[in-house]
Amino acid sequence: MTTISIDRASRWFGNVVAVNDVSMTIEPGVTGLLGPNGAGKSTLIHMMSGFLPPSSGSVTLDGTPIWKNQQAYKQIGLVPEREAMYDFLTGWDFVLANAELHGLPDPGGAAQRALATVEMEYAQDRQVSTYSKGMKQRVKMASALVHDPAVLLLDEPFNGMDPRQRMQLMELLRRFGADGRTVLFSSHILEEVEQLARHIEVIVAGRHAASGDYRKIRRLMTDRPHRYTVKSSDDRALASALIADPSTAGIELDLKDQQLQIQAVDFYRFTELVPRVAKEAGIRLLTVSPADESLESVFSYLVAAK
């Protein structure tokens, strides 16, 4: 069980501040790292992997600084976003070289296992220059896994992958998280994060914007009314009963789809109110579903707030 702790870490390049006073903890399981382009995600991942030192603050692995720490590097696997690879090597040679650099007792066996894990044995004897983008991503993944790390850091790992490859990688990351590894991945495709990670970390303009289960984050956004879609056996009567309560800010009757669009300003009061009012009025509830509790909605709110 390995944990990365970031404590008030900043990183600047000349006059450009890429990461600004960020604190977060990455624990075992799968964590999604979200942020707009240029938010500082890659810089943060490079600090976690030991490729960059923080300009201030600290980045530690189980309490020990990662920068220039050889023992920490042995526990971390990195899949960078950039495709800086040795194209003249075969996939086998590329992964084997990383196994040898780690000083593994059986580098050949480790390379074979890593390639098998990402299902790239069939192309291991081809030069990397002949690989598609998705294949390169999988070989980078094998290289990151070759020393069986406790921590896996992935920067946009799904780039260039076809749907089948994407599903395979998702299942692999789920398995790693279930096994107790610490997995953090960034992605600009919110659907991928929503499917893989209940815990998210959000970076906006170099600052830490939010942390946790995105559904809980949404419920803490008390400055934004919660939107619900409700269908019942008597929408008009239900709307009349709900609008009188202070937890409800507005109700719209959608005649086309035969449903109510409701804005609630008090999440907990509203979720208790709806079933109680319906029961008292003899109204049957058919559907009560949040309309803005998706990761996409939460992310857009957080970005707009900054």
ABEGO torsion letter per residue (X at the ends): XBBBBBBGBBBBBEABBABBGBBBBBBBEBBBBBEBBGAGAAAAAAAAAGABBBABEBBBBGGBBABGBAAAAAABBBBBABABBBAABBAAAAAAAAAAAAGBABAAAAAAAAAAAAGAAAAAABBAAABBAAAAAAAAAAAAAAAGBABBBBBGAABGBBAAAAAAAAAAAAAAAAAGBBBBBBBABAAAAAAABABBBBBBGGBBABBEBAAAAAAABAABBBBBBBBBABAAAAAAAAAABAABABBBBBAAAGBBBBBBABAAAAAAAAAAAAAAAGBBBABBBBAAABAAAAAAAAAAAX
